[in-house]
Amino acid sequence: MAADPSSPRSAAPASHEQNPGRGGRLTLWGVAIVVLAFSVLGGHRGTHDASGTFRAGGATTDPAKAGQALPHSAPTRLRIPKITVDAPFTALVIGASGQLEPPPAGNTNLVGWYSKGVSPGEKGTSIIAGHVDTTTSAAVFANLDDLERGDRFSVERADGRTANFVVDSAETFEKDDFPSKRVYDDAARPEVRLITCAGDYDHSAKDYTENLVVFAHLV
């Protein structure tokens, strides 16, 4: 379902992710994704340009201008000071079932990035997912609903750069009325979606009833 990483990324992750949670199995955001015919996750894998020169070891000698799209580079760490998030990344891929594999539930301080899609800071829409809780405790995105318009967070990248983002909105959606196109559609600027579960936990369905999506853009 996902595009080859060497080609323009044109498919969104399916999202009935399963992971152990309260009362049994729960989905990370639990909604079917409509795979659009046009560049859903989009992204135009960047190349190094005049805005930054790289030293050996991945550090940059000249930081990118504010808001300027960065080249493709895997994220390494997410920092959200307001909610005390300081978490490493793991790569998420589409599994054999056609669903996006979730971050391992055994590590409560871990976020996942859809690695066949846009990287944080690259032009387009980058998807970052995290658990709200597990069977044992609250998890990395337990307080994601505290974020508001104007709050800031950063993503450290493998190329030595740090991509800084500002929150545009934080919205909750019923899982059976999830706006897939709005959340996963390609963007003309570098944007990020932080996604986790929200709402009540339905023990019969073994799933949360809603999803929380934080919309943000590069600054």
FIMARFI-47623 format. One record per residue: x negated, z, y negated of N, C-alpha, C in turn. Coordinates in steps of 0.05 Angstrom, whole numbers, padded with zeros to 5 digits, always signed. Each point is the difference from the previous one (the first is absolute). Layout:
XZYXZYXZY;...
END
This chain:
-00016+00000+00024+00016+00000-00024-00017+00000-00025;-00023+00014+00001-00017+00001-00024-00018-00025-00001;-00007-00007-00025-00017-00023-00003-00028+00008+00008;-00016-00020+00008-00028+00004+00006-00014+00010-00024;-00018+00020+00003-00013+00012-00024-00017-00020-00015;-00008-00022+00012-00016-00020-00014+00016-00019-00016;+00027+00001+00003+00017-00018-00015+00017+00016-00020;+00013-00014-00019+00017+00015-00019+00021+00016+00015;+00003+00025-00007+00018+00018+00014+00028-00006-00008;+00017-00007+00020+00027-00010-00007+00022+00013+00016;-00005+00022+00014+00021+00013+00015+00000+00030-00006;+00023+00012-00002+00002+00029-00005+00001+00014+00026;-00009+00025+00001+00001+00016+00025+00029+00007+00007;+00007-00004+00025+00025+00012+00010-00004+00030-00001;+00022+00015-00003-00005+00028-00007+00016+00020+00016;+00008-00006+00024+00012+00021+00017-00023+00015+00014;-00017+00014-00016-00022+00014+00011+00009+00025+00014;-00011+00006+00022+00007+00024+00015-00023+00019+00000;+00005+00026-00005-00021+00020+00002+00014+00027+00006;-00014+00018+00013+00012+00026+00006+00007+00014-00025;+00023+00012-00002+00008+00015-00024+00018+00022+00008;+00012+00012-00020+00018+00023+00005+00022-00008+00019;+00005+00015+00021+00022-00004+00018-00004-00025+00018;-00023-00012+00000-00004-00023+00018-00014-00022-00015;+00008-00025+00006-00013-00024-00011+00014-00006-00027;-00016-00007-00020+00011-00008-00025-00014-00025-00010;+00013-00016-00016-00012-00024-00011-00013+00006-00026;-00022-00013-00007-00014+00005-00024+00017-00010-00024;+00011-00024+00001+00020-00007-00020+00024-00014+00011;-00002-00008+00025+00024-00005+00017+00020-00021-00010;-00010-00022-00011+00019-00021-00008-00012-00027+00008;+00017-00018+00008-00009-00027+00008-00009-00015-00025;-00023-00013+00002-00010-00015-00023+00008-00029+00003;+00011-00012-00021+00006-00028+00000-00026-00015-00006;-00009-00017+00018-00024-00016-00004+00007-00024-00017;-00008+00000-00025+00007-00021-00018-00017-00025+00005;+00011-00023-00007-00014-00025+00004-00024-00003-00019;+00002+00013-00023-00022-00002-00019-00015+00026+00000;-00026+00000-00002-00019+00021-00003+00012+00028-00006;+00010+00013+00021+00013+00025-00004-00020+00022-00009;-00021+00003+00016-00021+00018-00009-00020-00015-00018;+00002-00026+00002-00015-00017-00019-00029+00006+00001;-00012+00002-00023-00028+00006-00001-00016-00025+00000;-00019+00000-00017-00019-00023-00001-00027+00013+00003;-00011-00002+00024-00024+00015+00005-00021-00008-00021;-00009+00019-00016-00017-00005-00022-00029-00005+00008;-00015-00010-00019-00029-00004+00004-00014+00015-00022;-00025+00007+00003-00014+00014-00020-00002-00019-00025;+00004+00012-00024-00001-00017-00023-00017+00014-00021;+00001-00011-00025-00018+00010-00021+00007+00028-00009;+00022+00011+00009+00008+00027-00008-00016+00022+00014;-00014-00007+00021-00015+00021+00014-00021-00012+00018;-00024+00013-00001-00022-00008+00017-00005+00022+00020;-00006-00007+00024-00003+00020+00021-00029+00006+00007;-00006+00026+00002-00025+00009+00010+00001+00002+00030;-00023+00002+00013-00001+00006+00029+00013+00027+00004;+00016+00002+00022+00014+00025+00005+00028+00000-00011;+00008-00020-00014+00027-00003-00009+00007+00011-00027;-00019+00013-00014+00006+00011-00027+00001-00023-00020;+00015+00004-00021+00002-00021-00021-00017+00008-00024;-00012-00021-00013-00016+00005-00023+00017-00002-00025;+00023-00014+00002+00017-00004-00024+00029+00004+00008;+00013+00021-00008+00027+00005+00009+00020-00021-00010;+00021-00003+00016+00020-00020-00008+00015+00010-00024;+00010-00019-00016+00016+00006-00023+00027+00012+00009;+00011+00017-00017+00025+00013+00007+00021-00020+00006;+00013+00004+00023+00022-00018+00008-00008-00026+00012;-00025-00006+00000-00009-00026+00011-00001+00000+00030;+00012-00020+00013+00001-00002+00029-00028+00001+00012;-00003+00014+00022-00025+00003+00014-00001-00018+00024;-00024-00005+00011-00002-00015+00025+00011+00016+00023;+00004-00013+00022+00010+00013+00024-00021+00020+00010;+00008+00025+00005-00018+00020+00011+00016+00022+00012;-00007+00009+00024+00015+00021+00013-00001+00026-00015;+00023+00014-00001+00000+00026-00013-00012+00021+00018;-00012+00020-00012-00013+00021+00015+00012+00028-00005;+00010+00004-00024+00011+00027-00006+00021-00002-00022;+00022+00015+00004+00022+00002-00019-00001+00028-00013;+00001+00000-00027+00000+00025-00014+00024+00001-00020;+00017+00019+00004+00023+00004-00018-00001+00029-00010;-00013+00004-00023-00005+00027-00010+00025+00017-00003;+00022-00012-00009+00024+00016-00006+00011+00014+00025;-00003-00013+00023+00011+00012+00025-00022+00008+00019;-00024+00002-00010-00024+00009+00015-00004-00017+00026;+00003-00026-00003-00007-00017+00022-00029-00010-00003;-00015+00004+00021-00028-00010+00002-00004-00008+00029;+00007-00025+00006+00002-00008+00028-00014-00026+00006;-00013-00002+00024-00012-00025+00009+00021-00019+00009;-00008-00025+00003+00018-00021+00009-00006-00008+00029;+00021-00009+00013-00003-00014+00026+00014-00027-00003;-00010-00020+00014+00013-00026-00001+00024-00001+00018;+00022-00012-00010+00024-00003+00016+00004-00030+00006;+00008-00005+00024+00004-00028+00009+00028-00003+00013;+00008-00024+00004+00025-00006+00014-00006+00003+00030;+00016+00016+00014-00003+00003+00029+00013-00021+00016;-00002+00002+00026+00012-00020+00018+00030-00002-00003;+00013+00021-00009+00029+00000-00004+00008-00014-00025;-00019-00008-00016+00007-00013-00026+00004+00021-00022;-00006+00025+00005+00003+00021-00019-00027+00010-00010;+00000+00010-00025-00024+00011-00011-00007+00026+00014;-00024+00002+00010-00009+00025+00013-00003+00022-00021;+00009+00024+00004-00002+00021-00020-00028+00013+00001;-00007+00015-00021-00024+00016+00002+00002+00020+00023;-00021+00008+00012+00001+00020+00021+00013+00026-00010;+00020+00010+00015+00015+00023-00009-00016+00026+00004;-00022-00001+00016-00015+00024+00005-00017+00008-00025;-00004-00018-00018-00015+00007-00025+00019+00000-00023;+00006+00023-00011+00020+00002-00021-00011-00008-00027;-00026-00003-00003-00012-00008-00025-00013-00027+00003;+00017-00020+00004-00009-00027+00005+00022-00020-00011;-00009-00020-00014+00019-00021-00009-00008-00026+00013;+00020-00018+00003-00005-00026+00012+00004-00023-00020;-00015-00021+00004+00001-00023-00016+00005-00025+00018;+00019-00017-00008+00006-00024+00015-00024-00019-00003;-00018-00001+00019-00026-00013-00003+00001-00030+00001;+00022-00012+00008+00003-00029-00002+00011-00009-00027;+00006+00019-00017+00012-00006-00025-00020+00004-00023;+00011+00003-00024-00015+00002-00024-00014+00028-00001;-00025+00000-00009-00014+00026-00002+00007+00012-00028;+00000+00027-00002+00006+00012-00026-00019-00009-00022;+00011-00010-00021-00016-00011-00022-00001-00030-00001;+00007-00012+00023+00001-00029+00002+00027-00010-00011;+00000-00025-00010+00026-00011-00010+00020-00001+00023;+00024+00009-00005+00021+00000+00020+00010+00028+00005;+00014+00004+00022+00012+00025+00007-00014+00013+00024;-00012+00023-00004-00014+00014+00021+00018+00023+00011;+00000+00003+00026+00018+00019+00013-00017+00024+00011;+00007+00024-00010-00013+00025+00010+00022+00018+00011;-00003+00009+00024+00020+00016+00013-00012+00027+00010;+00017+00020-00001-00009+00026+00010+00023+00016+00011;-00006+00019+00018+00021+00017+00011+00008+00022-00020;+00026+00007+00000+00009+00022-00016-00004+00027+00016;+00003-00002+00026-00006+00023+00017-00005-00010+00029;-00008+00019+00017-00003-00005+00028+00013+00023+00015;-00004+00001+00026+00012+00022+00016-00013+00026-00007;-00023+00000-00012-00015+00025-00004+00001+00010-00029;+00001-00018-00019-00001+00009-00028+00007-00022-00020;+00001+00007-00025+00003-00020-00021-00025-00019+00001;+00004-00024-00010-00022-00020+00002-00007-00009-00028;-00017-00021-00001-00013-00008-00025+00020-00007-00022;+00023-00012+00006+00019-00008-00021+00023+00019-00002;-00004+00025+00007+00022+00020-00001+00011+00004-00028;-00018-00004-00020+00009+00004-00028+00000-00025-00016;+00002-00023+00014+00000-00025-00014+00023-00003-00020;+00022+00014+00006+00024-00001-00018-00005+00014-00026;-00022+00014-00004-00006+00012-00026-00011-00020-00020;-00009-00024+00009-00011-00019-00018+00021-00012-00018;-00008-00005-00025+00018-00011-00020-00014-00022-00016;+00016-00015-00014-00011-00021-00017-00022+00011-00018;-00022-00014-00001-00023+00009-00016-00021+00015+00014;+00007+00011+00024-00021+00014+00016-00020-00020+00010;-00024+00010+00005-00022-00018+00008-00012+00009+00027;-00011-00020+00013-00015+00005+00025-00021-00022+00003;-00018+00004+00018-00022-00018+00004-00006-00006+00029;-00011-00023+00004-00008-00009+00027-00029-00008+00000;-00017+00015+00015-00028-00008+00003-00002-00022+00020;-00017-00019-00004-00002-00024+00016-00028-00003+00013;-00001-00016+00021-00026-00004+00014-00020-00014-00016;+00008-00014-00021-00019-00015-00017-00012+00018-00022;+00007+00026+00000-00011+00018-00019+00016+00003-00025;+00021-00016-00003+00017+00002-00024+00023+00020+00005;+00011+00010-00021+00024+00017+00001+00022-00014-00015;+00022-00004+00014+00024-00013-00012+00019+00023-00010;+00006-00001-00026+00017+00021-00011+00028-00011-00005;+00020+00016+00007+00028-00009-00002+00016+00019-00016;+00021-00010-00013+00020+00016-00014+00027-00005+00013;+00015+00022+00004+00027-00002+00012+00020-00013-00019;+00014-00020+00010+00022-00012-00016+00027+00014+00006;+00004+00006+00026+00024+00014+00007-00003+00011+00028;+00017+00020+00007+00001+00011+00027+00029+00000+00007;+00007-00015+00021+00028-00004+00007+00006+00005+00029;+00023+00010+00006+00009+00006+00027+00022-00019+00008;-00002-00011+00025+00019-00020+00010+00010+00009+00027;+00026-00004+00004+00012+00003+00027-00014-00020+00019;-00006+00009+00024-00014-00018+00018+00017-00024+00009;+00026+00002-00001+00017-00022+00008+00006-00018-00024;-00012+00006-00023+00004-00016-00024-00027-00003-00015;-00021-00003+00015-00027-00001-00011-00005-00027-00013;-00009-00001-00025-00005-00025-00015-00027-00013+00008;-00001-00011+00024-00025-00011+00010-00014-00019-00019;+00016-00019-00011-00012-00020-00017-00013+00013-00024;+00013+00019-00012-00011+00013-00024-00025+00016+00007;+00000+00013+00022-00023+00017+00007-00024-00016+00009;+00005-00020+00017-00022-00014+00013-00007-00027-00013;+00016-00009-00019-00004-00026-00012-00027-00001-00014;-00012-00024-00002-00025-00004-00013+00003+00007-00030;-00022+00008-00012+00000+00007-00029-00021-00017-00014;+00005-00005-00026-00018-00016-00016-00024+00015-00010;+00001+00027+00004-00022+00017-00008-00007+00019+00023;-00022+00014-00001-00006+00019+00022+00020+00023+00000;+00014+00004+00022+00019+00021+00002-00003+00014+00027;+00011+00025+00001-00001+00016+00025+00027+00012+00005;+00008+00002+00025+00023+00015+00008-00009+00023+00018;+00006+00025-00008-00004+00023+00017+00026+00006+00014;+00000+00001+00027+00026+00002+00014-00001+00023+00020;+00022+00015+00001+00003+00021+00020+00029+00004+00006;+00007+00018+00018+00027+00007+00006+00011+00020-00021;+00027+00001-00002+00013+00018-00019+00028+00005+00010;+00014+00017-00015+00028+00006+00007+00002+00021+00022;+00023+00001+00013+00004+00019+00021-00011-00011+00027;-00006+00019+00017-00009-00008+00027+00024+00000+00018;+00006-00023+00012+00023-00004+00018-00010+00005+00028;+00007+00024+00012-00010+00007+00026+00011-00018+00022;+00024-00011-00004+00011-00017+00021-00014-00027+00000;-00006-00010-00024-00015-00026-00002-00030+00004+00002;-00009+00025-00002-00029+00007+00000-00014-00016-00022;+00011+00001-00023-00011-00016-00022+00010+00012-00027;-00016-00004-00021+00009+00007-00026+00020-00021-00010;+00017+00007-00019+00021-00017-00009-00008-00019-00022;-00023+00006-00014-00008-00015-00023-00030-00006+00000;-00008-00017-00018-00028-00005-00005-00006+00005-00030;-00023+00011-00005-00010+00003-00027-00021-00022-00005;+00003-00015-00022-00020-00020-00007-00010+00006-00028;-00026+00002-00003-00012+00003-00027-00011-00027-00008;+00009-00011-00022-00009-00026-00010-00022+00006-00021;-00022-00014+00001-00022+00005-00019-00015-00026-00004;-00015-00001-00023-00017-00023-00006-00027+00008-00009;-00019-00018+00002-00028+00004-00007-00003+00003-00030;-00016+00019-00009-00006+00004-00029-00030-00001-00004;
END
